[in-house]
Amino acid sequence: MRTVPPALLFPVAALIIGSALMLLAIVQPQTALALLPALVALMLALLFYEAPLLAVVLMIACYGLAVDVQLDLLTGNAGASATAALGSAVVKVIPFGIAAMLCLRYGFAPAINWPFLAFTAVAMVSLVVLPMGRISTTGEMVRSFIGSTAPFIIAFAAAPRSLWSALCKGVVLLPLVSVAFGLVTTVLGLHPAFDQNWRLQGLHSPPFLAGFCVTAVFAATLEYLRTWQTRWLVLGGAVVAVLLATQARAPLGAVALFLLVVLFFSDRRTFPLKRKVDLLMGGLVPGALLLGPLVLFAAERLFAADGETRFSGRDVIWPYFIDAIENRPLFGYGLGAGKLIVNPEDPAIRLIRSNAAHNEYLRLAVDAGIIGCAVIFAAIIAWIWAGSRRAAPADRLVLRAALLGALLHSGFDNTLIANIGVIQFTWFAAAMARARLERRQATPEAALRAALAHRAPAR
């Protein structure tokens, strides 16, 4: 019995599905219209199954082009909230779809996904133990669980080294894509690349664009230390320029901490002194000329004397979360409750136009209590620390320095449940998976070299 060759799987499936849809459209047009989104999703799944690298392109394009924001803008005021919810759901479901496709094609990764397990435990406690109905609904908790685990879901999947490498490199381009297309939409009058305070935002908002820049700097630094190719310095410098233009202080502090750790804790083998001197001497003058004005621009907000600008409403919102934690310190109010403890009609909240904690430690302490928050961050630290333990020196240094930067950033922004968290921890997962595959490939080669050296006749 003949089978369809793998190369013809997608064209044959597309022909069958397309013919069936046309026939259904003739017989039952309403049913065909209702099934159209599911059929399109199935076609895309088959396409990505045949060409997994396209899934990387999809992820970078969707997050770089801010699909959720653009769907909201296209609708204007009519139905904007529903479309924004749809856009937010799309960008959070994408990692689940990619992870499922990779697991079906390549199987599961051998490493333990500690953060996902930690969030699952918190969700189970929220559902079974805590009086979730008094704070939120089960549906809200499920939505929060999906948003919380989306950054870590791809760590379940196995994939070839080429795919992980493409993902590690692709995140460097994400903020640059946002800025480039943001300038185009500015010219077309669709979406301004700068906000009302002239902070660069691209297709996103300044904090989101800055969050993507943080991961892009991590990724560019890793690729430079692995290859010593100048293009990663140039791309990293461009990302730093974008970050400075956003005037975002917490992301800038995370990047500064990361770069300082890499520079001062790298040995001669990981980051040779000559490379550091060349970087300093070769990049100091042009860097000062190109980034100097941006540094001054960023410093205006960094050292702002106005309290409202200095804290960006955090001094208003944080006391609400601290009071809630004091009332239920150990196990919190249940997953998803953090964004519900603040009354959006409160005059102070309406003034700052946000009910988000802008602090993952406070938000998760409200959701899961101090114990749950500690478990979640301990799981993240253990996942990255153990995952980089046997990696090459450059990978291990960058991953652990990036972990420190991410932990600092989490104290001032929403970094786990937002889109920037999906990109950041997807990069962590991809970098660790690539290092794991390289270690396995290098072990047989090293053993073979040792065996050949042992068998070589003595001279």
C-alpha positions as CSV (number, residue, x, y, z in Angstrom):
1,M,0.0,0.0,0.0
2,R,1.4,3.3,-1.1
3,T,1.7,6.3,1.3
4,V,1.8,10.0,0.5
5,P,5.5,11.2,0.5
6,P,6.2,13.7,3.3
7,A,7.0,16.4,0.7
8,L,3.5,16.1,-0.7
9,L,1.7,16.0,2.6
10,F,0.9,19.7,2.8
11,P,-0.2,20.1,-0.9
12,V,-2.4,17.0,-0.7
13,A,-3.9,18.1,2.6
14,A,-4.5,21.6,1.3
15,L,-6.2,20.2,-1.8
16,I,-8.5,18.0,0.2
17,I,-9.4,20.6,2.8
18,G,-9.9,23.3,0.1
19,S,-12.2,21.0,-2.0
20,A,-14.2,20.1,1.1
21,L,-14.6,23.7,2.1
22,M,-15.8,24.7,-1.4
23,L,-18.3,21.9,-1.4
24,L,-19.5,22.8,2.1
25,A,-19.8,26.5,1.1
26,I,-22.2,25.5,-1.7
27,V,-24.3,23.2,0.5
28,Q,-24.1,25.0,3.9
29,P,-22.6,28.5,3.5
30,Q,-23.2,29.5,7.1
31,T,-21.5,26.4,8.5
32,A,-18.6,26.9,6.1
33,L,-18.2,30.5,7.4
34,A,-18.2,29.3,11.0
35,L,-15.6,26.6,10.3
36,L,-13.3,28.9,8.2
37,P,-11.1,30.1,11.2
38,A,-10.5,26.5,12.4
39,L,-9.7,25.3,8.9
40,V,-7.3,28.2,8.3
41,A,-5.6,27.4,11.6
42,L,-5.3,23.7,10.5
43,M,-3.7,24.8,7.3
44,L,-1.2,26.9,9.1
45,A,-0.5,24.1,11.5
46,L,0.3,21.7,8.6
47,L,2.4,24.4,6.9
48,F,4.4,24.9,10.1
49,Y,4.7,21.2,10.6
50,E,6.4,20.9,7.2
51,A,8.6,24.0,7.7
52,P,9.1,24.6,11.4
53,L,11.4,27.6,10.8
54,L,8.3,29.5,9.6
55,A,7.0,29.3,13.1
56,V,9.9,31.3,14.3
57,V,9.2,33.9,11.6
58,L,5.5,33.9,12.7
59,M,6.5,34.6,16.3
60,I,8.9,37.4,15.6
61,A,6.5,39.0,13.1
62,C,3.4,38.8,15.4
63,Y,5.2,40.2,18.4
64,G,7.3,42.7,16.4
65,L,4.3,44.0,14.5
66,A,2.2,44.2,17.7
67,V,-0.7,42.2,16.3
68,D,-2.8,42.8,19.4
69,V,-2.3,46.6,19.3
70,Q,-2.9,46.8,15.6
71,L,-6.2,44.8,15.8
72,D,-7.3,47.3,18.4
73,L,-6.4,50.3,16.3
74,L,-8.0,48.9,13.1
75,T,-11.4,48.7,14.9
76,G,-11.3,52.3,16.3
77,N,-13.8,52.6,19.1
78,A,-16.4,50.2,17.8
79,G,-15.8,46.8,19.4
80,A,-12.3,47.8,20.4
81,S,-12.3,46.0,23.7
82,A,-13.5,42.7,22.2
83,T,-10.9,43.0,19.4
84,A,-8.2,43.9,21.9
85,A,-9.1,40.8,23.9
86,L,-8.9,38.7,20.7
87,G,-5.5,40.2,19.9
88,S,-4.2,39.6,23.3
89,A,-5.4,36.0,23.2
90,V,-3.8,35.5,19.8
91,V,-0.3,36.6,20.9
92,K,-0.6,34.4,24.0
93,V,-1.9,31.3,22.2
94,I,0.9,31.5,19.6
95,P,3.6,29.9,21.9
96,F,1.2,27.1,22.8
97,G,0.6,26.4,19.1
98,I,4.3,26.4,18.3
99,A,5.1,24.2,21.3
100,A,2.4,21.7,20.3
101,M,3.7,21.5,16.7
102,L,7.3,21.0,17.8
103,C,6.2,18.3,20.3
104,L,4.3,16.4,17.6
105,R,7.2,16.6,15.2
106,Y,10.3,16.2,17.4
107,G,9.0,15.0,20.8
108,F,9.5,16.4,24.3
109,A,12.6,18.1,25.8
110,P,14.4,16.1,28.5
111,A,14.7,19.0,30.9
112,I,12.2,19.6,33.6
113,N,10.0,22.7,33.1
114,W,10.1,24.0,36.7
115,P,8.3,27.4,36.1
116,F,5.4,25.7,34.4
117,L,5.1,23.2,37.2
118,A,5.2,26.0,39.8
119,F,2.4,27.9,38.1
120,T,0.4,24.7,37.8
121,A,0.7,24.1,41.5
122,V,-0.4,27.7,42.3
123,A,-3.4,27.3,40.0
124,M,-4.4,24.1,41.7
125,V,-4.1,25.7,45.1
126,S,-6.2,28.6,43.8
127,L,-8.9,26.4,42.5
128,V,-9.1,23.8,45.3
129,V,-8.1,25.5,48.5
130,L,-8.7,29.2,48.1
131,P,-12.2,30.8,48.0
132,M,-11.5,31.9,44.4
133,G,-15.2,32.8,43.8
134,R,-15.0,35.7,46.2
135,I,-12.3,37.4,44.2
136,S,-12.5,36.2,40.7
137,T,-14.2,33.5,38.5
138,T,-12.7,30.2,37.4
139,G,-12.6,31.5,33.8
140,E,-10.5,34.5,34.9
141,M,-8.1,32.2,36.7
142,V,-7.8,30.0,33.6
143,R,-7.0,33.0,31.5
144,S,-4.4,34.1,34.0
145,F,-2.9,30.6,34.0
146,I,-2.6,30.7,30.2
147,G,-1.0,34.1,30.3
148,S,1.4,33.1,33.1
149,T,2.5,29.8,31.5
150,A,2.8,31.1,27.9
151,P,6.4,32.3,28.4
152,F,7.5,28.8,29.5
153,I,5.4,26.5,27.3
154,I,8.0,26.2,24.5
155,A,10.5,24.7,27.0
156,F,8.5,21.4,26.8
157,A,9.4,20.9,23.1
158,A,12.4,19.3,21.4
159,A,13.7,20.7,18.1
160,P,16.8,20.7,16.0
161,R,19.6,23.1,16.8
162,S,18.9,25.2,13.7
163,L,15.5,26.1,15.0
164,W,16.7,27.1,18.4
165,S,19.5,29.1,16.9
166,A,17.1,31.0,14.6
167,L,14.9,31.8,17.6
168,C,17.8,33.1,19.6
169,K,18.9,35.3,16.8
170,G,15.5,36.4,15.7
171,V,14.6,38.1,19.0
172,V,17.4,40.6,18.3
173,L,15.5,41.9,15.4
174,L,12.1,42.2,17.2
175,P,12.4,45.8,18.6
176,L,14.1,47.0,15.4
177,V,11.1,45.6,13.4
178,S,8.7,47.5,15.7
179,V,10.6,50.7,15.2
180,A,11.0,50.4,11.5
181,F,7.3,49.7,10.8
182,G,6.4,52.3,13.5
183,L,8.1,54.9,11.4
184,V,6.2,53.7,8.3
185,T,2.8,53.9,10.2
186,T,3.8,57.4,11.4
187,V,4.3,58.6,7.8
188,L,1.0,57.0,6.8
189,G,-0.8,58.6,9.7
190,L,-1.9,55.3,11.2
191,H,0.1,55.0,14.4
192,P,2.7,57.4,15.8
193,A,6.2,56.0,16.5
194,F,6.5,58.5,19.4
195,D,4.1,59.0,22.3
196,Q,2.8,62.4,23.5
197,N,6.0,62.9,25.5
198,W,8.2,62.0,22.5
199,R,9.3,58.7,23.9
200,L,10.0,56.2,21.2
201,Q,7.3,53.4,21.1
202,G,7.4,51.9,17.6
203,L,4.3,49.9,17.1
204,H,4.0,49.2,20.8
205,S,4.2,51.5,23.9
206,P,7.5,52.7,25.3
207,P,7.6,50.2,28.2
208,F,6.8,47.3,25.9
209,L,9.3,48.3,23.3
210,A,11.9,48.7,26.1
211,G,11.1,45.3,27.4
212,F,11.7,43.7,24.0
213,C,15.0,45.7,23.9
214,V,16.2,44.0,27.1
215,T,15.9,40.5,25.7
216,A,17.4,41.7,22.4
217,V,20.5,43.0,24.2
218,F,20.8,39.6,26.0
219,A,20.5,37.7,22.7
220,A,22.9,40.0,20.8
221,T,25.5,39.7,23.6
222,L,25.3,35.9,23.5
223,E,25.7,35.7,19.8
224,Y,28.7,38.1,19.9
225,L,30.5,36.0,22.5
226,R,29.8,32.8,20.6
227,T,30.9,34.1,17.2
228,W,32.8,37.4,17.6
229,Q,31.0,38.7,14.6
230,T,30.8,42.5,14.4
231,R,27.2,42.4,13.1
232,W,26.0,41.5,16.6
233,L,27.8,44.5,18.1
234,V,26.1,46.7,15.5
235,L,22.7,45.2,16.1
236,G,23.2,45.3,19.8
237,G,24.2,49.0,19.6
238,A,21.1,49.8,17.6
239,V,18.9,48.1,20.2
240,V,20.6,50.1,23.0
241,A,19.9,53.2,21.0
242,V,16.2,52.3,20.8
243,L,16.2,51.5,24.5
244,L,17.6,54.9,25.4
245,A,15.0,56.6,23.1
246,T,12.2,54.9,25.1
247,Q,13.4,56.6,28.3
248,A,12.4,53.4,30.2
249,R,14.4,53.3,33.4
250,A,13.8,49.8,34.8
251,P,14.8,48.1,31.5
252,L,17.8,50.3,31.2
253,G,18.9,49.3,34.7
254,A,18.4,45.7,33.9
255,V,20.6,46.0,30.8
256,A,23.2,47.9,32.7
257,L,23.4,45.2,35.4
258,F,23.6,42.5,32.7
259,L,26.4,44.2,30.8
260,L,28.4,44.9,34.0
261,V,28.2,41.3,35.1
262,V,29.3,40.0,31.7
263,L,32.2,42.4,31.5
264,F,33.5,41.9,35.1
265,F,32.8,38.2,35.6
266,S,34.0,36.9,32.3
267,D,37.4,35.2,32.2
268,R,40.0,35.4,29.5
269,R,38.6,32.4,27.7
270,T,35.0,33.6,27.6
271,F,35.7,37.3,26.9
272,P,39.4,37.8,26.2
273,L,41.0,41.1,27.4
274,K,42.0,42.0,23.9
275,R,38.4,41.8,22.8
276,K,37.4,44.1,25.7
277,V,40.1,46.6,24.9
278,D,39.2,46.5,21.2
279,L,35.5,47.0,22.1
280,L,36.4,49.9,24.4
281,M,38.8,51.6,22.0
282,G,36.9,50.9,18.8
283,G,33.4,51.6,20.2
284,L,34.0,54.4,22.7
285,V,34.3,57.3,20.3
286,P,31.6,56.3,17.7
287,G,29.4,55.2,20.6
288,A,29.8,58.5,22.3
289,L,29.0,60.4,19.1
290,L,26.0,58.3,18.2
291,L,24.5,57.4,21.6
292,G,25.5,60.6,23.5
293,P,22.4,62.6,22.5
294,L,20.2,59.6,23.3
295,V,21.9,59.2,26.7
296,L,21.1,62.9,27.5
297,F,17.5,62.4,26.2
298,A,17.1,59.3,28.5
299,A,18.7,61.1,31.4
300,E,16.0,63.8,31.4
301,R,13.5,61.3,32.6
302,L,16.0,59.2,34.6
303,F,16.8,62.1,36.9
304,A,13.5,63.9,36.7
305,A,12.7,65.9,39.8
306,D,9.0,65.6,39.4
307,G,7.7,62.8,41.6
308,E,4.9,61.7,39.2
309,T,7.5,61.2,36.4
310,R,10.0,59.6,38.7
311,F,7.8,56.9,39.9
312,S,5.3,56.7,37.0
313,G,2.4,56.0,39.4
314,R,4.1,53.1,41.2
315,D,4.1,55.0,44.4
316,V,0.3,55.2,44.0
317,I,-0.4,51.6,43.0
318,W,2.1,49.7,45.2
319,P,0.4,50.5,48.5
320,Y,-2.8,48.8,47.3
321,F,-0.9,45.5,46.7
322,I,1.1,45.8,49.9
323,D,-2.2,46.2,51.9
324,A,-3.6,43.2,50.2
325,I,-0.5,41.1,50.9
326,E,-0.7,42.1,54.6
327,N,-4.3,40.8,54.8
328,R,-3.5,37.4,53.3
329,P,0.3,37.0,53.3
330,L,0.9,33.3,53.0
331,F,-1.3,32.0,50.1
332,G,-2.8,35.1,48.6
333,Y,-6.2,35.5,46.9
334,G,-5.8,33.1,44.0
335,L,-4.2,33.2,40.5
336,G,-5.5,36.2,38.5
337,A,-6.6,38.2,41.5
338,G,-3.8,40.7,41.3
339,K,-5.5,42.9,38.7
340,L,-8.8,42.8,40.5
341,I,-7.9,44.2,43.9
342,V,-7.7,47.7,42.6
343,N,-10.9,49.6,41.9
344,P,-10.5,51.1,38.4
345,E,-13.0,53.9,39.3
346,D,-10.7,55.1,42.1
347,P,-9.7,58.7,41.3
348,A,-6.0,58.0,41.9
349,I,-6.1,54.9,39.7
350,R,-7.9,56.8,36.9
351,L,-5.3,59.5,37.2
352,I,-2.4,57.0,36.5
353,R,-4.6,55.1,34.0
354,S,-3.4,51.7,35.1
355,N,-4.3,49.1,37.7
356,A,-1.3,46.9,36.9
357,A,1.2,46.3,39.7
358,H,4.3,47.1,37.7
359,N,6.0,44.7,40.1
360,E,5.9,41.0,39.6
361,Y,6.8,40.3,43.2
362,L,3.9,42.2,44.5
363,R,1.5,40.9,41.9
364,L,2.4,37.2,42.5
365,A,2.4,37.7,46.2
366,V,-1.3,38.9,45.9
367,D,-2.1,36.0,43.6
368,A,-0.2,33.2,45.3
369,G,0.9,34.7,48.6
370,I,4.5,35.1,49.7
371,I,5.0,31.3,49.7
372,G,3.6,30.9,46.2
373,C,5.6,33.9,44.9
374,A,8.8,32.5,46.4
375,V,8.1,29.1,44.8
376,I,7.5,30.6,41.3
377,F,10.7,32.7,41.3
378,A,12.7,29.8,42.9
379,A,11.5,27.6,40.0
380,I,12.6,30.2,37.5
381,I,16.0,30.5,39.1
382,A,16.5,26.8,39.3
383,W,15.3,26.3,35.7
384,I,17.8,28.7,34.3
385,W,20.7,28.0,36.7
386,A,20.5,24.2,36.3
387,G,19.8,24.6,32.5
388,S,23.0,26.5,32.1
389,R,25.2,24.5,34.4
390,R,26.8,22.3,31.7
391,A,26.6,24.9,28.9
392,A,29.6,26.4,27.3
393,P,31.3,29.2,29.4
394,A,29.9,32.0,27.3
395,D,26.4,30.6,27.3
396,R,26.5,30.0,31.0
397,L,27.7,33.5,31.8
398,V,25.2,35.3,29.6
399,L,22.2,33.2,30.7
400,R,23.0,33.8,34.4
401,A,23.7,37.4,33.9
402,A,20.5,37.8,32.0
403,L,18.7,36.0,34.9
404,L,19.9,38.7,37.2
405,G,18.8,41.4,34.9
406,A,15.4,39.8,34.5
407,L,15.0,39.5,38.3
408,L,15.8,43.2,38.7
409,H,13.4,44.2,35.9
410,S,10.6,42.2,37.5
411,G,10.7,44.5,40.5
412,F,9.5,47.4,38.4
413,D,7.5,46.1,35.5
414,N,5.1,43.3,34.5
415,T,7.6,40.9,33.0
416,L,5.9,37.5,33.3
417,I,2.4,37.8,32.1
418,A,3.0,40.4,29.4
419,N,4.2,39.8,25.8
420,I,7.7,40.8,26.7
421,G,7.7,37.9,29.1
422,V,6.8,35.5,26.3
423,I,9.7,36.7,24.2
424,Q,12.2,36.8,27.1
425,F,11.6,33.3,28.5
426,T,11.2,31.8,25.1
427,W,14.7,33.1,24.4
428,F,15.9,31.6,27.7
429,A,14.4,28.2,26.7
430,A,15.8,28.4,23.2
431,A,19.3,29.3,24.4
432,M,19.4,26.5,26.9
433,A,18.0,24.0,24.4
434,R,20.7,24.9,21.9
435,A,23.4,24.7,24.5
436,R,22.1,21.3,25.6
437,L,22.2,20.0,22.0
438,E,25.7,21.3,21.4
439,R,26.9,19.6,24.6
440,R,25.5,16.3,23.4
441,Q,27.1,16.7,20.0
442,A,30.4,17.7,21.4
443,T,30.6,14.7,23.8
444,P,31.0,12.0,21.1
445,E,33.5,14.1,19.2
446,A,35.6,14.7,22.3
447,A,35.5,11.0,23.1
448,L,36.6,10.1,19.6
449,R,39.5,12.6,19.7
450,A,40.6,11.1,23.0
451,A,40.4,7.5,21.6
452,L,42.4,8.5,18.5
453,A,45.0,10.2,20.6
454,H,45.3,7.1,22.9
455,R,45.7,4.8,19.9
456,A,48.2,7.0,18.2
457,P,51.7,5.5,18.3
458,A,54.2,7.1,20.5
459,R,57.1,8.9,18.8
